[in-house]
Every structure is written in structure tokens, then in C-alpha cells.
């Protein structure tokens, strides 16, 4: 069955082949930013 895990593949997994990525911090908009957007929608 294809749904079962092959433990041999997991045991032989090579983490060094993974690509490096950079973390990105997603910040929430400020009250001022959301207020400006709301005012722009009304106009």
C-alpha cells in the first residue's frame, strides 16, 4: 500500500541536501494603517 511509511527511506534521509531559506517576519498592520485604508475605501 502506498500510504504506509517506508522507514528505510526516513532513516536514510540526508538533511544536508536541503536548501537554506531565510525567515521572514510578517507583521500585522498598525491601527493607523488600517484607519488610512478604511478612509481610502470610503473616498
Biopython code that builds the backbone (N, CA, C, O; Angstrom):
import numpy as np
from Bio.PDB.StructureBuilder import StructureBuilder

atoms = [
    (1, "UNK", "N", (0.846, -1.181, 0.000)),
    (1, "UNK", "CA", (0.000, 0.000, 0.000)),
    (1, "UNK", "C", (0.893, 1.246, 0.000)),
    (1, "UNK", "O", (1.881, 1.278, 0.732)),
    (2, "UNK", "N", (0.581, 2.252, -0.782)),
    (2, "UNK", "CA", (1.405, 3.446, -0.923)),
    (2, "UNK", "C", (1.272, 4.394, 0.277)),
    (2, "UNK", "O", (2.112, 5.275, 0.458)),
    (3, "UNK", "N", (0.236, 4.224, 1.090)),
    (3, "UNK", "CA", (0.018, 5.122, 2.221)),
    (3, "UNK", "C", (0.928, 4.815, 3.407)),
    (3, "UNK", "O", (1.082, 5.659, 4.289)),
    (4, "UNK", "N", (1.530, 3.640, 3.450)),
    (4, "UNK", "CA", (2.370, 3.263, 4.580)),
    (4, "UNK", "C", (3.755, 3.885, 4.437)),
    (4, "UNK", "O", (4.284, 4.005, 3.333)),
    (5, "UNK", "N", (4.329, 4.276, 5.566)),
    (5, "UNK", "CA", (5.654, 4.885, 5.567)),
    (5, "UNK", "C", (6.731, 3.822, 5.360)),
    (5, "UNK", "O", (6.639, 2.714, 5.887)),
    (6, "UNK", "N", (7.740, 4.178, 4.592)),
    (6, "UNK", "CA", (8.892, 3.310, 4.405)),
    (6, "UNK", "C", (9.977, 3.813, 5.352)),
    (6, "UNK", "O", (10.635, 4.813, 5.064)),
    (7, "UNK", "N", (10.165, 3.141, 6.456)),
    (7, "UNK", "CA", (11.100, 3.591, 7.479)),
    (7, "UNK", "C", (12.538, 3.620, 6.957)),
    (7, "UNK", "O", (13.359, 4.386, 7.462)),
    (8, "UNK", "N", (12.846, 2.813, 5.971)),
    (8, "UNK", "CA", (14.182, 2.817, 5.388)),
    (8, "UNK", "C", (14.487, 4.142, 4.715)),
    (8, "UNK", "O", (15.600, 4.658, 4.822)),
    (9, "UNK", "N", (13.501, 4.695, 4.020)),
    (9, "UNK", "CA", (13.683, 5.990, 3.360)),
    (9, "UNK", "C", (13.856, 7.100, 4.391)),
    (9, "UNK", "O", (14.659, 8.010, 4.191)),
    (10, "UNK", "N", (13.123, 7.033, 5.470)),
    (10, "UNK", "CA", (13.228, 8.042, 6.523)),
    (10, "UNK", "C", (14.598, 7.955, 7.194)),
    (10, "UNK", "O", (15.224, 8.983, 7.455)),
    (11, "UNK", "N", (15.058, 6.766, 7.470)),
    (11, "UNK", "CA", (16.348, 6.576, 8.139)),
    (11, "UNK", "C", (17.505, 7.041, 7.264)),
    (11, "UNK", "O", (18.519, 7.508, 7.784)),
    (12, "UNK", "N", (17.371, 6.922, 5.940)),
    (12, "UNK", "CA", (18.472, 7.289, 5.057)),
    (12, "UNK", "C", (18.348, 8.711, 4.515)),
    (12, "UNK", "O", (19.103, 9.095, 3.622)),
    (13, "UNK", "N", (17.412, 9.496, 5.038)),
    (13, "UNK", "CA", (17.204, 10.858, 4.568)),
    (13, "UNK", "C", (18.421, 11.712, 4.879)),
    (13, "UNK", "O", (18.950, 11.667, 5.990)),
    (14, "UNK", "N", (18.864, 12.487, 3.901)),
    (14, "UNK", "CA", (20.058, 13.309, 4.055)),
    (14, "UNK", "C", (19.655, 14.782, 4.186)),
    (14, "UNK", "O", (19.265, 15.414, 3.205)),
    (15, "UNK", "N", (19.754, 15.318, 5.402)),
    (15, "UNK", "CA", (19.352, 16.707, 5.650)),
    (15, "UNK", "C", (20.278, 17.713, 4.978)),
    (15, "UNK", "O", (19.876, 18.856, 4.757)),
    (16, "UNK", "N", (21.492, 17.326, 4.650)),
    (16, "UNK", "CA", (22.439, 18.267, 4.050)),
    (16, "UNK", "C", (22.040, 18.655, 2.632)),
    (16, "UNK", "O", (22.540, 19.650, 2.106)),
    (17, "UNK", "N", (21.150, 17.894, 2.004)),
    (17, "UNK", "CA", (20.705, 18.207, 0.646)),
    (17, "UNK", "C", (19.593, 19.262, 0.622)),
    (17, "UNK", "O", (19.218, 19.743, -0.448)),
    (18, "UNK", "N", (19.066, 19.622, 1.794)),
    (18, "UNK", "CA", (18.007, 20.615, 1.861)),
    (18, "UNK", "C", (18.580, 22.002, 1.582)),
    (18, "UNK", "O", (19.720, 22.294, 1.944)),
    (19, "UNK", "N", (17.787, 22.851, 0.938)),
    (19, "UNK", "CA", (18.215, 24.211, 0.638)),
    (19, "UNK", "C", (18.004, 25.098, 1.863)),
    (19, "UNK", "O", (17.051, 24.914, 2.620)),
    (20, "UNK", "N", (18.898, 26.050, 2.044)),
    (20, "UNK", "CA", (18.775, 27.015, 3.139)),
    (20, "UNK", "C", (17.742, 28.071, 2.757)),
    (20, "UNK", "O", (17.682, 28.501, 1.605)),
    (21, "UNK", "N", (16.944, 28.479, 3.712)),
    (21, "UNK", "CA", (15.958, 29.540, 3.493)),
    (21, "UNK", "C", (16.117, 30.600, 4.575)),
    (21, "UNK", "O", (16.656, 30.340, 5.651)),
    (22, "UNK", "N", (15.641, 31.787, 4.267)),
    (22, "UNK", "CA", (15.667, 32.862, 5.246)),
    (22, "UNK", "C", (14.273, 33.040, 5.832)),
    (22, "UNK", "O", (13.266, 32.973, 5.126)),
    (23, "UNK", "N", (14.241, 33.270, 7.142)),
    (23, "UNK", "CA", (12.958, 33.520, 7.795)),
    (23, "UNK", "C", (12.508, 34.935, 7.473)),
    (23, "UNK", "O", (13.316, 35.862, 7.407)),
    (24, "UNK", "N", (11.208, 35.085, 7.276)),
    (24, "UNK", "CA", (10.633, 36.408, 7.069)),
    (24, "UNK", "C", (9.595, 36.642, 8.146)),
    (24, "UNK", "O", (8.717, 35.811, 8.379)),
    (25, "UNK", "N", (9.709, 37.780, 8.792)),
    (25, "UNK", "CA", (8.764, 38.106, 9.856)),
    (25, "UNK", "C", (7.597, 38.889, 9.259)),
    (25, "UNK", "O", (7.789, 39.966, 8.695)),
    (26, "UNK", "N", (6.412, 38.352, 9.385)),
    (26, "UNK", "CA", (5.207, 39.026, 8.905)),
    (26, "UNK", "C", (4.599, 39.796, 10.076)),
    (26, "UNK", "O", (4.231, 39.217, 11.098)),
    (27, "UNK", "N", (4.503, 41.107, 9.904)),
    (27, "UNK", "CA", (3.954, 41.928, 10.971)),
    (27, "UNK", "C", (2.526, 42.335, 10.631)),
    (27, "UNK", "O", (2.158, 42.452, 9.462)),
    (28, "UNK", "N", (1.748, 42.544, 11.650)),
    (28, "UNK", "CA", (0.371, 42.985, 11.473)),
    (28, "UNK", "C", (0.358, 44.493, 11.228)),
    (28, "UNK", "O", (1.230, 45.205, 11.728)),
    (29, "UNK", "N", (-0.613, 44.984, 10.471)),
    (29, "UNK", "CA", (-0.684, 46.423, 10.236)),
    (29, "UNK", "C", (-1.051, 47.165, 11.519)),
    (29, "UNK", "O", (-1.705, 46.618, 12.407)),
    (30, "UNK", "N", (-0.621, 48.406, 11.593)),
    (30, "UNK", "CA", (-0.922, 49.227, 12.770)),
    (30, "UNK", "C", (-2.337, 49.780, 12.669)),
    (30, "UNK", "O", (-2.981, 49.684, 11.624)),
    (31, "UNK", "N", (-2.810, 50.354, 13.759)),
    (31, "UNK", "CA", (-4.138, 50.974, 13.776)),
    (31, "UNK", "C", (-4.206, 52.103, 12.762)),
    (31, "UNK", "O", (-5.222, 52.292, 12.093)),
    (32, "UNK", "N", (-3.108, 52.853, 12.656)),
    (32, "UNK", "CA", (-3.069, 53.983, 11.722)),
    (32, "UNK", "C", (-3.195, 53.487, 10.280)),
    (32, "UNK", "O", (-3.911, 54.083, 9.475)),
    (33, "UNK", "N", (-2.504, 52.403, 9.960)),
    (33, "UNK", "CA", (-2.541, 51.873, 8.598)),
    (33, "UNK", "C", (-3.942, 51.397, 8.234)),
    (33, "UNK", "O", (-4.433, 51.688, 7.144)),
    (34, "UNK", "N", (-4.585, 50.670, 9.136)),
    (34, "UNK", "CA", (-5.929, 50.179, 8.841)),
    (34, "UNK", "C", (-6.916, 51.341, 8.753)),
    (34, "UNK", "O", (-7.849, 51.303, 7.952)),
    (35, "UNK", "N", (-6.711, 52.380, 9.579)),
    (35, "UNK", "CA", (-7.569, 53.559, 9.517)),
    (35, "UNK", "C", (-7.438, 54.270, 8.179)),
    (35, "UNK", "O", (-8.436, 54.698, 7.599)),
    (36, "UNK", "N", (-6.212, 54.398, 7.688)),
    (36, "UNK", "CA", (-5.981, 55.031, 6.388)),
    (36, "UNK", "C", (-6.633, 54.226, 5.273)),
    (36, "UNK", "O", (-7.228, 54.798, 4.359)),
    (37, "UNK", "N", (-6.525, 52.916, 5.341)),
    (37, "UNK", "CA", (-7.126, 52.064, 4.307)),
    (37, "UNK", "C", (-8.649, 52.206, 4.310)),
    (37, "UNK", "O", (-9.273, 52.258, 3.250)),
    (38, "UNK", "N", (-9.238, 52.268, 5.490)),
    (38, "UNK", "CA", (-10.685, 52.427, 5.590)),
    (38, "UNK", "C", (-11.122, 53.773, 5.017)),
    (38, "UNK", "O", (-12.136, 53.858, 4.324)),
    (39, "UNK", "N", (-10.354, 54.824, 5.309)),
    (39, "UNK", "CA", (-10.687, 56.152, 4.785)),
    (39, "UNK", "C", (-10.571, 56.159, 3.262)),
    (39, "UNK", "O", (-11.385, 56.786, 2.584)),
    (40, "UNK", "N", (-9.571, 55.471, 2.722)),
    (40, "UNK", "CA", (-9.389, 55.414, 1.270)),
    (40, "UNK", "C", (-10.523, 54.655, 0.587)),
    (40, "UNK", "O", (-10.908, 54.996, -0.532)),
    (41, "UNK", "N", (-11.059, 53.632, 1.245)),
    (41, "UNK", "CA", (-12.165, 52.860, 0.669)),
    (41, "UNK", "C", (-13.435, 53.699, 0.615)),
    (41, "UNK", "O", (-14.221, 53.571, -0.323)),
    (42, "UNK", "N", (-13.638, 54.540, 1.595)),
    (42, "UNK", "CA", (-14.851, 55.363, 1.656)),
    (42, "UNK", "C", (-14.813, 56.440, 0.575)),
    (42, "UNK", "O", (-15.846, 56.769, -0.008)),
    (43, "UNK", "N", (-13.631, 56.990, 0.306)),
    (43, "UNK", "CA", (-13.486, 58.071, -0.690)),
    (43, "UNK", "C", (-13.818, 57.637, -2.073)),
    (43, "UNK", "O", (-13.741, 58.436, -3.006)),
]
sb = StructureBuilder()
sb.init_structure("model")
sb.init_model(0)
sb.init_chain("A")
sb.init_seg("    ")
for serial, (resi, resn, name, xyz) in enumerate(atoms, 1):
    if name == "N":
        sb.init_residue(resn, " ", resi, " ")
    sb.init_atom(name, np.array(xyz, "f"), 0.0, 1.0, " ", f" {name:<3s}", serial, name[0])
structure = sb.get_structure()
